Amino acid sequence: MNQTAVGEVEKLVDPMLPQLMSIRKTVWETDDTFTIQLEKADHYDAEFTFLPGQFNMLYVFGMGESALSISSDPLKPGTLAHTIHRVGTVTTALSQMKRGDVIGVRGPYGTNWPIEKANGLDVCIVAGGIGLAPLRPALYSLFRRRRDYGRILLLYGARSPLDLLYRVELEQWSKLYDVEVLVTVDRSDSTWKGYIGVVPSLFMYIKLDARATIAMVCGPEVMMQYTIAEILRRGIPPEQIYLSMERNMNCAVGFCGHCQYGPKFICKDGPVFGYPHISHLFEKKEI
């Protein structure tokens, strides 16, 4: 039996019990993707803290819940945000909520991006589509200690110019934080002046010091497969590659089995994995 000091109360937290939070603001990033900012309910005193790369379960009462990456600054615990692609019942309901509406929040869950391991190294961040959302907290953390890292490169792609997330921030990051930002789209329009093509094609425009670079990747799985193949061709060691696998997470604590990935569970063993830990699974279809 564990011994506790006199007067000390051991606090047990039920991982299935949501906290009540209210909608503070909704910002539409694209036609089908929005960011909701949450604030704690009046009776909940503790700040909500998390690590870059972790996710929450957002619960719409009477409808269900969805696993969603946290996209805000981890060092600003009073501001909690999630960038959400409207694709189903729960995310559609979240998109229709107004300021002051209350939802349930469970979390944070999962593993995080290796910010500390990146000390003294160049950092290459590669994102596709909504995959920029879980990498945004990592970028904020890197910016806050910018002198601790070498080059910071962001390679980002979307379907079209109108599908790009955080367009104002993309311009600010390169100017304010000495970040090399390369953006590409699959389909351009008459206003687009940037790169055209898939995300891995951006590697032809950069040079990397392979042994001194750590890579963080998130996006559609097919995009990550080709991106990691390109990273390996550039000579970056597998143990310096990290990726976020976010799919089929229903309970967040490994009970339901929906996110089982070989012998691992994405919700509790991930979503951020070191590439060597899942390379034998990642290269196989239908897993």
N, C-alpha and C positions, 0 to 999 in steps of 0.2 A: 504494500500500500504506500502511495506517495505521501511524504510528509510535507505539510505546508506550515508556514510561520503562523504564530498566533494572530488571529484577527484577519488573516489573508483569506480572501474568498476566491476560489478557483472558478473562473468564468467559462462555461461551456457554450460554444456557439454551434447551433444547429445549421449544418451546411445546406439544408433544404428549406430553411426559413428565410423568406425575402425581407429586406428592409423596404420601408415606404419612402419613395422619392417622388418629387413632382417635376413636371416639365417647366423649365425656365425659359427655354427658347428653342425654336426649330429653324434651321437654316437649310434651304434647298441648295445642294451642291450641283446637281444635274436634274434632268427631267424625272429620273427614277431613284435618285440617291439623295439622302438628307442627313443632316447631323442634328441630333437632339442633345441639348445641354440640360443636365439634371441638377437639382439641389435637394439636400436632405430635408426630411420632414421635420417639423418643429420639435417633436419630442425625441429626435435621435441626435445625441450630442456628439458622438465620435466622428472625426473626419474619415472620409472614405479614402483609403490609401491603396495603391496598386503598383505593380512593376510594369515597365514597358513590354508589351506583347501579351499580357494577360487579358482575359475576357470575363464578361458578366453574363448572367442569364437575366433577361428582361421579361417580366411577367405582366401581361395585360389581363386584368381580372375578367374572368368569364370566358376568355378566349385561348389562353395558353401562353407559353414562353418561348423565347428564342435565344440561342447563344450568339453573342455579339461582341466583337473586339472593342476594347476601350481605345479611343482615339485622341484623348486629351493629354495635357502635360501632367506627368506623374508627380511633379514637384509643386503642383497647384491643387492640393487635395480638395479645395472648396469648389473646384470646377470639374465636373465629371461629364464627359461627352462620348457619344457613340455615333459613328458614321454608318448608315444603314442603307442597304440596297433593298428597295421595296419589291419583294418577290412572292410573298405569301400572305396568309391571313393575319398573322401577328405583326409582321412588318408593315402591312398596309394599315392596320389599326394604329400602330405607333405613328405613322405618317399623318394621321388624321387628328391626332390629339392636340389640344390647345394648351396655352400657358396655364399652369395651375393644376392640370390633370395629374392624377396620382397613378404610379405604376409600382410594381414590386421589382426589387433588384437583389439578385443573389450573386455573391462573388466577393472578391475576385478569385478566379480559378486559373490553374495552368502554369506553365513555365514561362520564362521571360527571355528577352533578347540579351545576349552576353555583353552588356555595356562595359563592365569592368574588365573583361578579357580583351577588350579593344584598346585599352590604354597603350599609348605609344605606337599604335598601328594606324595604317590607312584603313578607312572604312568604306566599303562599296555596298550601297543599298540599292536593291533592284526590286521594283514593284510593278505590278500589272493591275489596272483597274481599281477595284475596291481594295486590293492588297496594299495600297498605300496607307489605309486607315490604321492597321495594327503596327505599321512601321513609323507612323507619325510620333507616338510617344518616345520611340528610340531616338528619333531626330531631335526632339526637344531636349532629351537628356544629353546628347552629344553637343548640342549648341551651348548648353549651360556650362560645360567644361571644355570649351573648344580647344584650349591650349594643350589638353592632354592627348590629343589625337593628331595624326598626320593629315593627309588629304581626306576629305569627305566627298564622296561621289554619290549622286542620286540619279539612277537610270529609271525612268518612269514612262509607262505607255498606257494608252487607253484606245477604245474603239475609234473615237473621233474627237475633235477639239471640244465639242460640247459635253463629252463624257469625262473630261479631266477634273479631278478633285483638287480643292484648295488652290485654285488658280492664282489668287492674289499672293498667298503664302509662297508658292513656287518661285515667284519673282523676288519676293523679299529674302528668301533663304540664301539665294546666290549672292545678294548684295550685302546682307547684314552678317552672315556667318561664314563667309569664304567657303561656300559649298559649290561644287561643280555639278550643275543641274542639266541633264540632257533629257528631253521629253520627245516622245514619238507618238504618232497615231497610226492606226491601221488605215483609216480613210480620212483624207483631208477635205477642206473646203477652200473657197477663194480667199479666205482671211488667214489661213494657216501658213506660217513662214518657217516652221520647224521641220524636224525629221519626219519621214514617212516610212513605216515598216513595223515589224514586230519588235518587242523589247530586246531580245538577244542581239538584234542587228546593231544596237547602240554600242556594243563592245568594239566595233571596228573603228570608232571615233576616239577611243581612249587608250592610254597605256597604263599598265598596272605593275607595281612592284610586288610580284606574286607572293613571295615569302613574308612580306610585311603588310599584307592585306587580309582583312577579315570581311567576309561577305554575308549579308543578311538579305533573304529573298522571300517575297510573299506575292501570291497572285494565283490565277488559275493553274491547276496542276500541270496541264500541258505546257504552259508558259514556263513554269518552274523547271520542268524536265529539260527543256531546251536551254534555259538559262544556266542551269547547273552544268550541263555538258559544255557550254561555252566557258564557264568559269574554270572548270577542270582543264580545258585545253589551254587556258592562259597560265596554268601552273600553280594556281592557288591550292594549297593542300586541303584534302577533304575535311580534316579536323578544324579548318578555319572557315567552314561553310555552315551556315545556319538557315533553316527555313521554317515557315509557319504553315502547318497543315490544319485547316479549319473546315471540317465537314461532319455532318451527321451527329452533332453533339446535342443530346436531349436532356441528360440529367446533370452533367458536369462533374460527377463524382465517381464515375466508373461502375455504376449499378446497372444501367440499362443495357450496355453492350453495343449500342448503335454505332459508336465511333471506334469500335475495335479495328485495329490496323495491324494484322498479324498478331503477335503476342502483346502488343501495346494498345493502350487506350489514348486517343488523341486528347481527351479532356483532362486527364491527369498526368500522363507521361509527356504530353505536349501542351499547347499546340506548337511551341517552338522546340525543334529538334536539332541537335548536331547532325549533320549529314551522315557521318559514318554509322550512326545508330539506326538509321532507317534506309540506307542506300540499297540493301538487298530487297526491301519491300517496294521502295519508290520506283524501281526499274521494272517492276512487274505489273502487267495489266490486270484489271478486274479485282484489285485488292482495295 
